[in-house]
Amino acid sequence: MSFDNTPVVAAPEDWRAYSGVLSRRVFAFIIDYMMVLLLCIPAAVVVFFLGIITLGLGFFLYPVLFVIVALLYFGLSLGSSAQASPGMRMMGIAIVRLDGRRMDFLTAVVHMVLFWILNSVLTPLILLAGLFIDRSRLVHDLLLGTVVVRTT
């Protein structure tokens, strides 16, 4: 497959588009969550000043700060025209919908929330399903009709 800057819109039928996707997803996950943690630092500073301005009410945002930053990070990046987070772009993968439409902000956020819920309820062993499901899809991909493909 050749490198193409235009994002994939429809899921390809070629098996090479799904080769090595699971390992790339793991590394993209690590990169993305490191970036979310780094973004929490300036967000914490903003919440601090917001807490001072609101006479302490803004400090109630600290317990959910990571969730808010992660929702915005993944919603804006997966919902962009690249259809990939920065970590996914570094690893050469993108997420596409099987119906051919682009990922939007809401679908990206639901994708992430389903990932968190399924991993907490069904344990992280649910991620092993990607070894047995066609196109290396995970359970939350099946529920939303998405698939992760290689872009390089």
N, C-alpha and C positions, 0 to 999 in steps of 0.2 A: 504494500500500500504506500502511496506517496503522500508527502506532507501537503496538506491543502489548508489554506487559511479560512476558507468558507466553512461554516459549521455544518455538521451532518444534520439533516432534518428528518429523514426517514430511516428506520432500522434496516441496514443492509442484510442480504441473505447470505453473503459470503462468510464462511466459517472463520476466515482469517481476521475478520473485524472483531471477533470475540476471543481470540487467542491471547492468553496471558492477562485478561482483564481483572481477574480476582486479585492477583498479586499487585497489580497497578493500583487497584482500589484501596488496598491496605496501606500502601505508601502515601497515596493521595489523602487518605483519612488522617494519617499522622501529620503530614504537612499542614493540612487545613486546620486541624485542631491546635497546632502550635501557633498558627496565625491568629486564630480566634483568641487564644490566651494572650498573645501580644496586643491584640486590639482591645482587650479588657483593661489594659493599663491606662490608656488615654480616656476610655469610657469611665473608669473609676474616678479619674480626676474631674471629669465633667459632672459626674454624680455628686462628688464632694461639694463642688461649688453650687450645684443645684440644691443640695441639702442645706447649704448656708442661706441661699436666697429664699428658700421656702420655709425657713425656720425649723428645719429638721425633718420635714416630710419627705424630701428627696432621698434621704438616707435609707428609706424603705425599699429603694431600688437595688441596693447592694445584693440581697439574697438572690435576685433573679437577673443580675447583670450578665452572667455568662450566657444564660438562655436568650436574653434579648440580643446580645451581640451575635451569637451563633445563628439565630433566626434571621437577622438582617444580613449577615455575611452570606449564608447559603441561599437565602431567598433572592438577594440581589445578584449573586454570581451565577447560580444555576438558572435563574430566570433571565439572564442576559442573552445577547445574541450568540455568545460563545457556547452556551449551554453547558458550562463547566465551571467549577470553582478554580481558583488559582492552583491549588494542589493537583486537581485533575488535569489542568492544562500542562503543568510541569511533567506529569506522568503520561501525557498523550492520550487521554481518554475524555469522552464527553457523554452526557446522558441525553437520550432521545426518547420520545414517546412513540409507541407503536402505531398510533393513529396518524402520525405524520405532522401533527401540530407541534409548535415550539413549546418548550417548557416556559411556564409563566411563574411569577412570584409565588402565587398561592400553591401551585402544584409542587414547587420546589420546597416550600415550607412544610407542606403535608408529607412530602417524601422524607424529610429529615425527622419530623415528629414521629412518623410511623417507624422509622429506624430506631429511634430512642425507645419507643414503647415496646416494640417487639423484642429488642435486646434486653430490656429490663424484665419483661414478663416471661419470656421464653428462654432466657439466658443467652449469652453470646454464642452458645453452641448452634443457635439457629443460623448463624452465618455459614455453617458447613453445608447448608442446603445449596449454596452456589456451586458446590462440587458435583451435584447430581441433577440440577435443573438445567434445561437447555439454555444456551447462550450465556451461561454462568450468571443467571439472574438470581437475585436474593428475594426473600419473601415480600419485602415492601415494594420491590420492583414489580412483582407479579400483581400485587393488589392495585397498583397505580397504572399499570400498563406501560412501564418504562423499561429501558434496557441501556446498559453502558457499553459503548463501542470504542474501539481504538481510533484515534485520529492520525496517528503516525505509524 
